[in-house]
Amino acid sequence: MANQQQLQNLGNAIGYIAVADIKGLRNLLSKYGVVNVGSDSKTLIAETTNLVSNSRFYNELVALIQKNVGEASFSGYNNAEGNSGGGFFGGFNLSTLLNTGASVYQTIQQDKAQKDLLNAQANQQAQQTQGQILAGQLALEQEKLKLAQIQAQNEKGGGSNTLLYVGLGLVGLIVVGGVIYAVTKK
């Protein structure tokens, strides 16, 4: 993952190219579908930053920066020891830019992969939930069917209840008759 210094170096490189080679950067942006790019460096920087996650764009941007680094000095002077002096781009070197860009690109790719994984997990969970809902609806329909069958049997079995009451009445009459007979026999 890119650290703050690497991101700062990448931002410096993009800022440098937006100032040093406006025409080259505009051509590169238009090649990747950015239309009506004005001469405003803030717009150029914003559009470049948006596209840096595209590996082909990134490789072409690095090539453009390498071309311009060979033609210009970042700080404007070197001191006696060969170290670059102060200034906006003081301490900038191309290997840092390449490492930063690669790190940013790798981080973006990892984020995309993690996002895809999370989306797949969410879709799987949604499908499982949908399956559970369908199973619940099926169970509800089965219970409704059972209830309808019981209600139909109750409506159909009205004659059977009459026979039941007649049978219970006869049993009751026999029991009463048996009690009376037993009492009178004693």
MIDOSE-1310 file (N, C-alpha, C; in nm, 2 decimals, decimal comma, always signed):
residues 186
manq	+0,09/-0,12/+0,00/+0,00/+0,00/+0,00/+0,09/+0,12/+0,00; +0,05/+0,22/-0,07/+0,13/+0,35/-0,08/+0,12/+0,43/+0,05; +0,24/+0,47/+0,09/+0,24/+0,56/+0,21/+0,23/+0,70/+0,17; +0,22/+0,79/+0,27/+0,20/+0,93/+0,24/+0,31/+0,99/+0,16
qqlq	+0,43/+0,96/+0,18/+0,55/+1,01/+0,10/+0,54/+0,97/-0,04; +0,50/+0,84/-0,06/+0,49/+0,79/-0,20/+0,38/+0,86/-0,28; +0,27/+0,88/-0,21/+0,16/+0,96/-0,27/+0,20/+1,10/-0,30; +0,27/+1,16/-0,21/+0,32/+1,30/-0,23/+0,41/+1,30/-0,35
nlgn	+0,50/+1,21/-0,36/+0,59/+1,20/-0,48/+0,51/+1,18/-0,61; +0,41/+1,10/-0,61/+0,33/+1,08/-0,73/+0,26/+1,21/-0,76; +0,20/+1,27/-0,66/+0,14/+1,40/-0,68/+0,23/+1,50/-0,74; +0,36/+1,51/-0,69/+0,46/+1,60/-0,74/+0,49/+1,57/-0,89
aigy	+0,50/+1,44/-0,92/+0,53/+1,40/-1,06/+0,41/+1,44/-1,15; +0,29/+1,42/-1,11/+0,17/+1,46/-1,19/+0,17/+1,61/-1,20; +0,19/+1,68/-1,09/+0,20/+1,83/-1,10/+0,31/+1,88/-1,19; +0,42/+1,81/-1,19/+0,53/+1,85/-1,27/+0,50/+1,83/-1,42
iava	+0,44/+1,72/-1,45/+0,41/+1,69/-1,59/+0,30/+1,78/-1,64; +0,20/+1,82/-1,55/+0,10/+1,91/-1,59/+0,15/+2,05/-1,62; +0,27/+2,08/-1,57/+0,33/+2,22/-1,60/+0,43/+2,20/-1,71; +0,51/+2,10/-1,71/+0,62/+2,09/-1,80/+0,58/+2,05/-1,94
dikg	+0,48/+1,96/-1,96/+0,44/+1,92/-2,09/+0,29/+1,91/-2,10; +0,22/+2,03/-2,10/+0,08/+2,04/-2,10/+0,02/+1,97/-2,23; +0,09/+2,00/-2,34/+0,04/+1,94/-2,47/+0,05/+1,79/-2,46; +0,16/+1,73/-2,42/+0,18/+1,59/-2,41/+0,07/+1,52/-2,32
lrnl	+0,05/+1,59/-2,20/-0,05/+1,54/-2,11/-0,19/+1,54/-2,16; -0,22/+1,66/-2,23/-0,35/+1,67/-2,29/-0,37/+1,56/-2,40; -0,27/+1,53/-2,48/-0,28/+1,43/-2,58/-0,30/+1,29/-2,52; -0,23/+1,27/-2,41/-0,25/+1,14/-2,34/-0,38/+1,13/-2,28
lsky	-0,44/+1,23/-2,22/-0,57/+1,23/-2,16/-0,68/+1,21/-2,27; -0,66/+1,28/-2,38/-0,76/+1,26/-2,49/-0,76/+1,13/-2,55; -0,64/+1,06/-2,55/-0,63/+0,92/-2,60/-0,71/+0,83/-2,51; -0,73/+0,86/-2,38/-0,81/+0,78/-2,29/-0,95/+0,83/-2,27
gvvn	-1,00/+0,91/-2,36/-1,14/+0,95/-2,36/-1,17/+1,08/-2,28; -1,08/+1,15/-2,23/-1,10/+1,28/-2,17/-1,11/+1,38/-2,27; -1,23/+1,44/-2,29/-1,25/+1,54/-2,39/-1,26/+1,68/-2,33; -1,23/+1,78/-2,41/-1,24/+1,92/-2,37/-1,15/+1,95/-2,25
vgsd	-1,03/+1,90/-2,26/-0,93/+1,93/-2,15/-0,87/+2,07/-2,18; -0,89/+2,16/-2,09/-0,84/+2,29/-2,10/-0,70/+2,30/-2,06; -0,65/+2,43/-2,05/-0,51/+2,45/-2,01/-0,50/+2,46/-1,86; -0,61/+2,45/-1,79/-0,61/+2,46/-1,64/-0,53/+2,34/-1,59
sktl	-0,42/+2,37/-1,51/-0,35/+2,26/-1,46/-0,42/+2,18/-1,35; -0,51/+2,24/-1,28/-0,59/+2,17/-1,18/-0,68/+2,06/-1,25; -0,74/+2,10/-1,36/-0,82/+2,00/-1,44/-0,73/+1,89/-1,49; -0,62/+1,92/-1,54/-0,52/+1,82/-1,59/-0,48/+1,73/-1,48
iaet	-0,45/+1,78/-1,37/-0,41/+1,70/-1,26/-0,52/+1,61/-1,21; -0,64/+1,66/-1,20/-0,75/+1,59/-1,15/-0,78/+1,47/-1,25; -0,79/+1,50/-1,38/-0,81/+1,39/-1,48/-0,70/+1,29/-1,48; -0,58/+1,33/-1,46/-0,47/+1,24/-1,46/-0,48/+1,15/-1,34
tnlv	-0,51/+1,21/-1,23/-0,52/+1,13/-1,10/-0,64/+1,03/-1,12; -0,74/+1,06/-1,18/-0,86/+0,97/-1,20/-0,82/+0,85/-1,29; -0,73/+0,87/-1,38/-0,69/+0,77/-1,48/-0,57/+0,68/-1,43; -0,50/+0,72/-1,33/-0,37/+0,66/-1,29/-0,39/+0,51/-1,26
snsr	-0,52/+0,47/-1,22/-0,54/+0,33/-1,19/-0,54/+0,24/-1,31; -0,56/+0,30/-1,43/-0,55/+0,22/-1,55/-0,41/+0,19/-1,59; -0,37/+0,06/-1,59/-0,23/+0,03/-1,61/-0,17/+0,08/-1,74; -0,25/+0,07/-1,85/-0,19/+0,12/-1,97/-0,17/+0,27/-1,97
fyne	-0,27/+0,35/-1,91/-0,25/+0,49/-1,89/-0,13/+0,52/-1,80; -0,12/+0,44/-1,69/-0,01/+0,46/-1,60/+0,13/+0,44/-1,67; +0,14/+0,34/-1,75/+0,27/+0,31/-1,82/+0,30/+0,42/-1,92; +0,20/+0,47/-1,99/+0,22/+0,58/-2,08/+0,26/+0,71/-2,01
lval	+0,19/+0,73/-1,89/+0,23/+0,85/-1,81/+0,37/+0,85/-1,76; +0,41/+0,73/-1,72/+0,55/+0,71/-1,67/+0,65/+0,74/-1,79; +0,62/+0,69/-1,91/+0,70/+0,72/-2,02/+0,71/+0,87/-2,05; +0,59/+0,94/-2,04/+0,59/+1,08/-2,07/+0,67/+1,15/-1,96
iqkn	+0,66/+1,11/-1,84/+0,74/+1,18/-1,73/+0,89/+1,15/-1,75; +0,92/+1,02/-1,79/+1,07/+0,99/-1,81/+1,12/+1,08/-1,93; +1,04/+1,10/-2,03/+1,09/+1,18/-2,14/+1,11/+1,32/-2,10; +1,02/+1,37/-2,01/+1,04/+1,51/-1,97/+1,15/+1,53/-1,86
vgea	+1,17/+1,42/-1,78/+1,27/+1,43/-1,68/+1,41/+1,44/-1,74; +1,43/+1,37/-1,85/+1,55/+1,38/-1,93/+1,58/+1,51/-1,98; +1,47/+1,59/-2,00/+1,49/+1,72/-2,07/+1,50/+1,84/-1,97; +1,47/+1,81/-1,84/+1,46/+1,92/-1,74/+1,51/+1,88/-1,61
sfsg	+1,54/+1,98/-1,53/+1,59/+1,95/-1,39/+1,47/+1,99/-1,30; +1,44/+1,91/-1,20/+1,33/+1,94/-1,11/+1,36/+2,06/-1,02; +1,48/+2,07/-0,97/+1,51/+2,17/-0,87/+1,57/+2,30/-0,94; +1,63/+2,28/-1,05/+1,69/+2,39/-1,12/+1,84/+2,40/-1,10
ynna	+1,89/+2,34/-1,00/+2,04/+2,34/-0,98/+2,08/+2,22/-0,90; +2,20/+2,19/-0,90/+2,26/+2,08/-0,82/+2,38/+2,15/-0,74; +2,39/+2,11/-0,62/+2,50/+2,16/-0,54/+2,63/+2,09/-0,57; +2,74/+2,13/-0,50/+2,87/+2,07/-0,53/+2,88/+1,92/-0,51
egns	+2,80/+1,87/-0,41/+2,80/+1,73/-0,39/+2,72/+1,65/-0,48; +2,65/+1,71/-0,57/+2,56/+1,65/-0,67/+2,42/+1,63/-0,62; +2,39/+1,68/-0,50/+2,26/+1,67/-0,45/+2,17/+1,78/-0,51; +2,05/+1,75/-0,53/+1,96/+1,85/-0,58/+1,93/+1,95/-0,47
gggf	+1,92/+2,08/-0,51/+1,89/+2,18/-0,41/+1,74/+2,18/-0,37; +1,70/+2,29/-0,31/+1,56/+2,30/-0,26/+1,47/+2,32/-0,38; +1,35/+2,36/-0,35/+1,25/+2,39/-0,45/+1,14/+2,29/-0,44; +1,04/+2,32/-0,53/+0,92/+2,24/-0,53/+0,94/+2,09/-0,55
fggf	+1,03/+2,06/-0,64/+1,06/+1,92/-0,67/+1,19/+1,87/-0,61; +1,24/+1,94/-0,50/+1,36/+1,89/-0,43/+1,34/+1,75/-0,38; +1,44/+1,67/-0,40/+1,44/+1,53/-0,35/+1,36/+1,44/-0,43; +1,31/+1,48/-0,54/+1,23/+1,39/-0,63/+1,32/+1,31/-0,71
nlst	+1,29/+1,18/-0,73/+1,36/+1,09/-0,82/+1,26/+1,00/-0,89; +1,30/+0,95/-1,01/+1,21/+0,88/-1,09/+1,18/+0,74/-1,03; +1,28/+0,68/-0,97/+1,26/+0,54/-0,91/+1,15/+0,55/-0,80; +1,15/+0,66/-0,72/+1,05/+0,68/-0,62/+0,91/+0,69/-0,69
llnt	+0,90/+0,76/-0,80/+0,78/+0,78/-0,87/+0,73/+0,64/-0,92; +0,82/+0,56/-0,98/+0,78/+0,43/-1,03/+0,73/+0,34/-0,92; +0,81/+0,34/-0,81/+0,76/+0,26/-0,70/+0,63/+0,30/-0,64; +0,61/+0,44/-0,63/+0,49/+0,49/-0,58/+0,37/+0,45/-0,67
gasv	+0,39/+0,47/-0,80/+0,29/+0,44/-0,90/+0,25/+0,29/-0,90; +0,35/+0,21/-0,89/+0,33/+0,06/-0,88/+0,25/+0,03/-0,75; +0,29/+0,09/-0,64/+0,23/+0,07/-0,51/+0,08/+0,11/-0,52; +0,06/+0,23/-0,58/-0,08/+0,28/-0,59/-0,16/+0,19/-0,68
yqti	-0,10/+0,15/-0,79/-0,17/+0,06/-0,88/-0,21/-0,07/-0,81; -0,11/-0,13/-0,74/-0,13/-0,25/-0,67/-0,24/-0,24/-0,56; -0,24/-0,13/-0,49/-0,35/-0,10/-0,39/-0,48/-0,09/-0,46; -0,49/-0,02/-0,57/-0,62/-0,01/-0,64/-0,67/-0,15/-0,69
qqdk	-0,58/-0,23/-0,74/-0,61/-0,36/-0,79/-0,66/-0,45/-0,67; -0,59/-0,44/-0,56/-0,63/-0,52/-0,44/-0,77/-0,47/-0,39; -0,79/-0,34/-0,39/-0,92/-0,29/-0,35/-1,03/-0,34/-0,45; -1,00/-0,34/-0,58/-1,10/-0,39/-0,67/-1,13/-0,54/-0,65
aqkd	-1,02/-0,62/-0,62/-1,04/-0,76/-0,59/-1,12/-0,78/-0,47; -1,09/-0,70/-0,36/-1,17/-0,71/-0,24/-1,32/-0,67/-0,26; -1,34/-0,57/-0,34/-1,47/-0,52/-0,37/-1,55/-0,63/-0,44; -1,48/-0,70/-0,54/-1,55/-0,81/-0,62/-1,58/-0,92/-0,52
llna	-1,49/-0,95/-0,43/-1,51/-1,06/-0,33/-1,63/-1,03/-0,24; -1,64/-0,90/-0,20/-1,75/-0,86/-0,11/-1,88/-0,86/-0,19; -1,88/-0,82/-0,31/-2,00/-0,82/-0,39/-2,04/-0,97/-0,41; -1,95/-1,06/-0,44/-1,98/-1,20/-0,46/-2,04/-1,26/-0,33
qanq	-1,98/-1,22/-0,22/-2,04/-1,27/-0,09/-2,18/-1,21/-0,06; -2,20/-1,09/-0,10/-2,33/-1,02/-0,08/-2,43/-1,09/-0,17; -2,39/-1,12/-0,29/-2,48/-1,19/-0,39/-2,52/-1,33/-0,34; -2,42/-1,40/-0,28/-2,44/-1,53/-0,23/-2,54/-1,52/-0,11
qaqq	-2,52/-1,43/-0,02/-2,60/-1,41/+0,09/-2,74/-1,38/+0,05; -2,75/-1,29/-0,05/-2,89/-1,25/-0,10/-2,96/-1,38/-0,16; -2,88/-1,46/-0,23/-2,94/-1,58/-0,29/-2,99/-1,68/-0,18; -2,91/-1,69/-0,08/-2,95/-1,78/+0,03/-3,07/-1,72/+0,10
tqgq	-3,07/-1,59/+0,12/-3,19/-1,53/+0,18/-3,31/-1,55/+0,10; -3,30/-1,53/-0,03/-3,41/-1,55/-0,13/-3,46/-1,69/-0,12; -3,36/-1,79/-0,11/-3,40/-1,93/-0,10/-3,48/-1,96/+0,03; -3,43/-1,89/+0,14/-3,50/-1,91/+0,27/-3,64/-1,85/+0,26
ilag	-3,66/-1,74/+0,19/-3,79/-1,68/+0,18/-3,88/-1,77/+0,10; -3,83/-1,82/-0,01/-3,91/-1,92/-0,09/-3,95/-2,04/-0,02; -3,85/-2,09/+0,07/-3,88/-2,21/+0,15/-3,99/-2,18/+0,25; -3,99/-2,06/+0,31/-4,09/-2,01/+0,40/-4,22/-2,00/+0,33
qlal	-4,22/-1,94/+0,21/-4,35/-1,93/+0,14/-4,41/-2,06/+0,10; -4,32/-2,16/+0,07/-4,37/-2,29/+0,03/-4,43/-2,36/+0,16; -4,36/-2,35/+0,27/-4,42/-2,40/+0,40/-4,55/-2,34/+0,43; -4,57/-2,21/+0,41/-4,69/-2,14/+0,44/-4,80/-2,19/+0,34
eqek	-4,77/-2,21/+0,22/-4,87/-2,26/+0,12/-4,91/-2,40/+0,16; -4,81/-2,48/+0,21/-4,85/-2,62/+0,25/-4,95/-2,61/+0,37; -4,92/-2,52/+0,46/-5,01/-2,51/+0,58/-5,15/-2,46/+0,54; -5,15/-2,37/+0,44/-5,28/-2,32/+0,39/-5,36/-2,43/+0,33
lkla	-5,28/-2,52/+0,26/-5,35/-2,63/+0,19/-5,40/-2,73/+0,29; -5,32/-2,76/+0,40/-5,37/-2,84/+0,50/-5,50/-2,79/+0,57; -5,50/-2,66/+0,60/-5,61/-2,59/+0,66/-5,73/-2,60/+0,57; -5,71/-2,58/+0,44/-5,83/-2,59/+0,35/-5,88/-2,73/+0,34
qiqa	-5,79/-2,83/+0,35/-5,84/-2,97/+0,35/-5,92/-3,00/+0,48; -5,87/-2,95/+0,59/-5,94/-2,97/+0,72/-6,08/-2,91/+0,71; -6,08/-2,78/+0,66/-6,21/-2,71/+0,65/-6,31/-2,78/+0,55; -6,25/-2,84/+0,45/-6,34/-2,91/+0,35/-6,39/-3,04/+0,41
qnek	-6,31/-3,11/+0,49/-6,36/-3,23/+0,56/-6,47/-3,19/+0,66; -6,45/-3,08/+0,73/-6,55/-3,04/+0,83/-6,68/-3,01/+0,76; -6,68/-2,94/+0,65/-6,80/-2,90/+0,58/-6,86/-3,03/+0,52; -6,78/-3,12/+0,47/-6,83/-3,24/+0,41/-6,88/-3,34/+0,51
gggs	-6,82/-3,34/+0,63/-6,85/-3,44/+0,73/-6,97/-3,39/+0,82; -7,06/-3,30/+0,78/-7,17/-3,26/+0,86/-7,26/-3,37/+0,89; -7,29/-3,47/+0,80/-7,38/-3,58/+0,82/-7,31/-3,68/+0,93; -7,19/-3,69/+0,93/-7,12/-3,78/+1,02/-7,14/-3,73/+1,16
ntll	-7,14/-3,59/+1,18/-7,16/-3,54/+1,32/-7,30/-3,58/+1,37; -7,40/-3,58/+1,28/-7,54/-3,61/+1,31/-7,54/-3,76/+1,36; -7,47/-3,84/+1,29/-7,47/-3,98/+1,33/-7,40/-4,00/+1,46; -7,30/-3,92/+1,48/-7,23/-3,92/+1,61/-7,32/-3,89/+1,72
yvgl	-7,40/-3,78/+1,71/-7,49/-3,74/+1,81/-7,60/-3,85/+1,84; -7,65/-3,91/+1,73/-7,75/-4,01/+1,74/-7,69/-4,13/+1,82; -7,56/-4,17/+1,78/-7,50/-4,28/+1,85/-7,47/-4,25/+1,99; -7,43/-4,13/+2,03/-7,41/-4,09/+2,17/-7,54/-4,09/+2,24
glvg	-7,64/-4,05/+2,18/-7,78/-4,05/+2,24/-7,82/-4,19/+2,28; -7,80/-4,28/+2,18/-7,84/-4,42/+2,20/-7,76/-4,49/+2,32; -7,63/-4,46/+2,32/-7,54/-4,51/+2,43/-7,59/-4,45/+2,56; -7,62/-4,32/+2,56/-7,67/-4,26/+2,69/-7,80/-4,33/+2,73
livv	-7,89/-4,35/+2,64/-8,02/-4,42/+2,67/-8,00/-4,56/+2,72; -7,91/-4,63/+2,67/-7,88/-4,77/+2,71/-7,82/-4,76/+2,85; -7,73/-4,67/+2,88/-7,67/-4,65/+3,01/-7,78/-4,62/+3,11; -7,86/-4,53/+3,08/-7,97/-4,49/+3,18/-8,06/-4,61/+3,20
ggvi	-8,10/-4,68/+3,09/-8,18/-4,80/+3,10/-8,11/-4,90/+3,19; -7,98/-4,92/+3,17/-7,91/-5,02/+3,25/-7,91/-4,99/+3,39; -7,89/-4,86/+3,43/-7,89/-4,81/+3,56/-8,03/-4,83/+3,63; -8,14/-4,80/+3,56/-8,27/-4,82/+3,61/-8,30/-4,97/+3,63
yavt	-8,26/-5,05/+3,54/-8,28/-5,20/+3,55/-8,20/-5,25/+3,67; -8,08/-5,20/+3,69/-7,99/-5,25/+3,80/-8,05/-5,21/+3,93; -8,11/-5,09/+3,94/-8,16/-5,03/+4,06/-8,29/-5,11/+4,10; -8,37/-5,14/+4,00/-8,50/-5,21/+4,02/-8,48/-5,36/+4,05
kk	-8,38/-5,42/+4,01/-8,35/-5,56/+4,03/-8,30/-5,58/+4,18; -8,25/-5,48/+4,24/-8,19/-5,49/+4,37/-8,31/-5,49/+4,46
